[in-house]
Amino acid sequence: MQFSIPEHIQLTEIEGRWVLLDCRANRFFAINKTGAEFLEQVNLCGEIELAIHHISRAYEIPFERAKNDMEQFIRNLSEKELIFGL
């Protein structure tokens, strides 16, 4: 599973809350800290599986649970056209 975040979608923190800003449609979507951390890790390492391992370690949860949660998160973002390439 690979995906990319379009240039017009920006991840930012506003008043302690994480959002994805769609600069084309002038919309924003709230995401939780774990989702934001996952997206940042994917951007840093370029690999989804490494980002999932990071989430698993950081939150002390089994890898399979982190994988299932992040795959669902990715599907939700894809349905909202906030990421592409699935």
N, CA, C and O of each residue as an XYZ file, in Angstrom:
344
protein
N       0.853     -1.180      0.000
C       0.000      0.000      0.000
C       0.894      1.237      0.000
O       1.716      1.419      0.898
N       0.731      2.062     -0.987
C       1.475      3.317     -1.077
C       0.487      4.453     -1.297
O      -0.583      4.260     -1.875
N       0.855      5.624     -0.834
C       0.013      6.789     -1.058
C       0.873      8.034     -1.068
O       2.031      8.015     -0.652
N       0.291      9.106     -1.548
C       0.977     10.396     -1.497
C      -0.025     11.457     -1.056
O      -1.229     11.351     -1.287
N       0.518     12.473     -0.419
C      -0.303     13.600      0.012
C      -0.131     14.696     -1.031
O       0.988     15.157     -1.257
N      -1.214     15.121     -1.670
C      -1.104     16.164     -2.691
C      -0.534     17.462     -2.112
O      -0.665     17.736     -0.919
N       0.093     18.244     -2.971
C       0.703     19.503     -2.537
C      -0.311     20.470     -1.938
O       0.039     21.274     -1.074
N      -1.555     20.404     -2.382
C      -2.561     21.347     -1.876
C      -3.140     20.925     -0.518
O      -3.988     21.624      0.037
N      -2.686     19.791      0.013
C      -3.106     19.325      1.340
C      -1.956     19.566      2.316
O      -0.841     19.090      2.100
N      -2.228     20.297      3.373
C      -1.201     20.637      4.360
C      -1.581     20.097      5.733
O      -2.719     20.244      6.180
N      -0.619     19.476      6.391
C      -0.796     19.014      7.769
C      -0.306     20.117      8.688
O       0.835     20.567      8.577
N      -1.163     20.550      9.592
C      -0.769     21.630     10.494
C      -1.453     21.470     11.850
O      -2.475     20.797     11.982
N      -0.862     22.103     12.833
C      -1.432     22.102     14.176
C      -2.000     23.488     14.446
O      -1.309     24.494     14.285
N      -3.253     23.532     14.854
C      -3.923     24.794     15.157
C      -4.487     24.695     16.567
O      -5.352     23.866     16.850
N      -3.989     25.546     17.435
C      -4.459     25.589     18.823
C      -4.475     24.204     19.469
O      -5.441     23.825     20.131
N      -3.400     23.463     19.267
C      -3.262     22.154     19.888
C      -4.005     21.026     19.209
O      -4.015     19.903     19.713
N      -4.625     21.299     18.079
C      -5.354     20.268     17.335
C      -4.740     20.124     15.949
O      -4.341     21.108     15.327
N      -4.670     18.894     15.479
C      -4.106     18.613     14.164
C      -5.199     18.614     13.108
O      -6.284     18.070     13.312
N      -4.893     19.234     11.976
C      -5.833     19.278     10.861
C      -5.094     19.082      9.546
O      -3.909     19.389      9.420
N      -5.822     18.565      8.582
C      -5.375     18.538      7.201
C      -6.142     19.636      6.488
O      -7.372     19.619      6.445
N      -5.418     20.583      5.933
C      -6.036     21.699      5.226
C      -6.036     21.418      3.733
O      -4.988     21.143      3.149
N      -7.196     21.486      3.120
C      -7.322     21.362      1.676
C      -7.361     22.779      1.129
O      -8.400     23.438      1.151
N      -6.222     23.237      0.639
C      -6.085     24.630      0.201
C      -6.870     24.927     -1.073
O      -7.181     26.089     -1.337
N      -7.193     23.924     -1.860
C      -7.989     24.145     -3.072
C      -9.459     24.365     -2.740
O     -10.104     25.252     -3.298
N      -9.976     23.563     -1.841
C     -11.404     23.605     -1.527
C     -11.707     24.444     -0.290
O     -12.865     24.594      0.098
N     -10.662     24.990      0.326
C     -10.832     25.771      1.559
C     -11.604     24.988      2.623
O     -12.526     25.503      3.254
N     -11.198     23.725      2.801
C     -11.798     22.867      3.821
C     -10.701     22.369      4.743
O      -9.526     22.349      4.378
N     -11.094     21.970      5.935
C     -10.124     21.328      6.815
C     -10.762     20.114      7.471
O     -11.976     20.041      7.658
N      -9.902     19.170      7.812
C     -10.335     17.917      8.414
C      -9.516     17.679      9.667
O      -8.287     17.618      9.613
N     -10.189     17.545     10.784
C      -9.501     17.285     12.047
C      -9.031     15.834     12.074
O      -9.758     14.924     11.676
N      -7.811     15.636     12.548
C      -7.291     14.290     12.763
C      -6.678     14.246     14.153
O      -6.335     15.283     14.721
N      -6.542     13.062     14.692
C      -5.968     12.967     16.031
C      -4.438     12.994     15.974
O      -3.838     12.930     14.901
N      -3.837     13.088     17.137
C      -2.380     13.189     17.230
C      -1.696     11.966     16.624
O      -0.657     12.092     15.976
N      -2.268     10.797     16.829
C      -1.677      9.577     16.280
C      -1.669      9.617     14.760
O      -0.675      9.251     14.134
N      -2.766     10.058     14.164
C      -2.825     10.183     12.709
C      -1.809     11.176     12.187
O      -1.155     10.929     11.174
N      -1.671     12.304     12.877
C      -0.690     13.312     12.472
C       0.723     12.762     12.582
O       1.548     12.972     11.693
N       1.000     12.060     13.672
C       2.330     11.480     13.866
C       2.626     10.436     12.793
O       3.746     10.362     12.288
N       1.634      9.640     12.449
C       1.797      8.643     11.395
C       2.137      9.310     10.062
O       3.070      8.885      9.381
N       1.392     10.346      9.684
C       1.659     11.040      8.419
C       3.041     11.680      8.423
O       3.739     11.654      7.410
N       3.438     12.251      9.547
C       4.778     12.836      9.642
C       5.846     11.758      9.476
O       6.855     11.986      8.809
N       5.636     10.598     10.071
C       6.607      9.507      9.950
C       6.691      9.000      8.513
O       7.783      8.709      8.025
N       5.562      8.892      7.836
C       5.580      8.474      6.430
C       6.374      9.485      5.610
O       7.162      9.100      4.746
N       6.169     10.779      5.874
C       6.925     11.800      5.151
C       8.415     11.713      5.443
O       9.233     11.919      4.547
N       8.779     11.409      6.687
C      10.191     11.328      7.069
C      10.891     10.105      6.497
O      11.974     10.218      5.924
N      10.277      8.939      6.652
C      10.969      7.711      6.258
C      10.552      7.194      4.888
O      11.257      6.383      4.288
N       9.415      7.656      4.394
C       8.970      7.255      3.066
C       8.357      5.868      2.979
O       8.003      5.415      1.891
N       8.226      5.189      4.111
C       7.679      3.836      4.093
C       6.568      3.693      5.128
O       6.740      4.031      6.299
N       5.447      3.196      4.678
C       4.298      3.033      5.561
C       4.606      2.051      6.683
O       4.273      2.308      7.840
N       5.237      0.929      6.351
C       5.487     -0.088      7.374
C       6.394      0.440      8.485
O       6.163      0.144      9.658
N       7.416      1.212      8.136
C       8.280      1.799      9.167
C       7.495      2.773     10.039
O       7.702      2.834     11.251
N       6.601      3.529      9.424
C       5.775      4.468     10.187
C       4.844      3.710     11.137
O       4.609      4.152     12.261
N       4.318      2.578     10.686
C       3.459      1.765     11.549
C       4.267      1.201     12.716
O       3.787      1.181     13.849
N       5.481      0.746     12.448
C       6.345      0.266     13.539
C       6.575      1.380     14.556
O       6.559      1.133     15.762
N       6.786      2.591     14.080
C       6.986      3.730     14.984
C       5.756      3.922     15.878
O       5.886      4.079     17.092
N       4.577      3.910     15.278
C       3.337      4.084     16.047
C       3.181      2.949     17.061
O       2.805      3.185     18.210
N       3.467      1.731     16.637
C       3.363      0.578     17.526
C       4.263      0.736     18.750
O       3.841      0.475     19.877
N       5.498      1.162     18.524
C       6.433      1.360     19.644
C       6.041      2.562     20.492
O       6.040      2.482     21.720
N       5.710      3.663     19.849
C       5.415      4.904     20.577
C       4.201      4.754     21.493
O       4.176      5.312     22.590
N       3.206      4.008     21.050
C       1.972      3.867     21.821
C       1.863      2.511     22.518
O       0.843      2.185     23.126
N       2.939      1.731     22.414
C       3.013      0.424     23.077
C       1.791     -0.442     22.780
O       1.130     -0.953     23.684
N       1.514     -0.590     21.491
C       0.413     -1.445     21.051
C       0.975     -2.482     20.084
O       2.008     -2.243     19.459
N       0.314     -3.625     19.952
C       0.794     -4.646     19.019
C       0.853     -4.098     17.590
O       0.018     -3.292     17.180
N       1.861     -4.557     16.846
C       2.038     -4.098     15.472
C       0.775     -4.315     14.648
O       0.367     -3.420     13.907
N       0.148     -5.481     14.761
C      -1.046     -5.775     13.952
C      -2.181     -4.800     14.242
O      -2.907     -4.404     13.330
N      -2.334     -4.417     15.489
C      -3.381     -3.435     15.822
C      -3.051     -2.088     15.192
O      -3.916     -1.445     14.599
N      -1.794     -1.663     15.322
C      -1.379     -0.393     14.716
C      -1.568     -0.444     13.204
O      -2.033      0.522     12.599
N      -1.209     -1.562     12.600
C      -1.352     -1.719     11.150
C      -2.814     -1.602     10.734
O      -3.141     -0.865      9.803
N      -3.691     -2.325     11.420
C      -5.125     -2.264     11.093
C      -5.674     -0.851     11.258
O      -6.418     -0.366     10.405
N      -5.307     -0.193     12.356
C      -5.783      1.173     12.612
C      -5.292      2.145     11.547
O      -6.062      2.974     11.060
N      -4.014      2.050     11.182
C      -3.449      2.988     10.209
C      -3.968      2.706      8.799
O      -4.139      3.634      8.010
N      -4.218      1.442      8.475
C      -4.807      1.132      7.171
C      -6.216      1.701      7.066
O      -6.603      2.206      6.012
N      -6.978      1.623      8.139
C      -8.319      2.226      8.147
C      -8.220      3.745      8.022
O      -8.999      4.363      7.297
N      -7.272      4.338      8.723
C      -7.033      5.781      8.649
C      -6.708      6.191      7.209
O      -7.234      7.186      6.710
N      -5.844      5.423      6.548
C      -5.468      5.705      5.160
C      -6.693      5.603      4.250
O      -6.898      6.462      3.392
N      -7.505      4.567      4.429
C      -8.721      4.428      3.607
C      -9.660      5.617      3.802
O     -10.229      6.127      2.837
N      -9.822      6.057      5.049
C     -10.688      7.211      5.322
C     -10.173      8.465      4.628
O     -10.953      9.220      4.048
N      -8.865      8.689      4.685
C      -8.291      9.864      4.013
C      -8.457      9.763      2.504
O      -8.732     10.761      1.838
N      -8.292      8.568      1.967
C      -8.443      8.364      0.528
C      -9.877      8.646      0.083
O     -10.091      9.276     -0.952
N     -10.852      8.187      0.851
C     -12.258      8.432      0.520
C     -12.580      9.922      0.493
O     -13.452     10.357     -0.258
N     -11.882     10.698      1.307
C     -12.091     12.149      1.357
C     -11.185     12.888      0.370
O     -11.161     14.118      0.332
N     -10.436     12.111     -0.432
C      -9.508     12.644     -1.438
C      -8.430     13.530     -0.823
O      -8.006     14.520     -1.419
N      -7.992     13.157      0.384
C      -6.903     13.882      1.043
C      -5.557     13.237      0.759
O      -4.511     13.847      0.982
N      -5.584     12.000      0.266
C      -4.381     11.316     -0.193
C      -4.733     10.585     -1.477
O      -5.904     10.334     -1.762
N      -3.700     10.243     -2.254
C      -3.901      9.545     -3.523
C      -2.955      8.364     -3.621
O      -1.943      8.295     -2.923
N      -3.303      7.441     -4.498
C      -2.378      6.384     -4.849
C      -2.637      5.031     -4.238
O      -1.760      4.169     -4.295
N      -3.792      4.802     -3.658
C      -4.066      3.484     -3.077
C      -4.440      2.500     -4.156
O      -4.707      1.335     -3.864
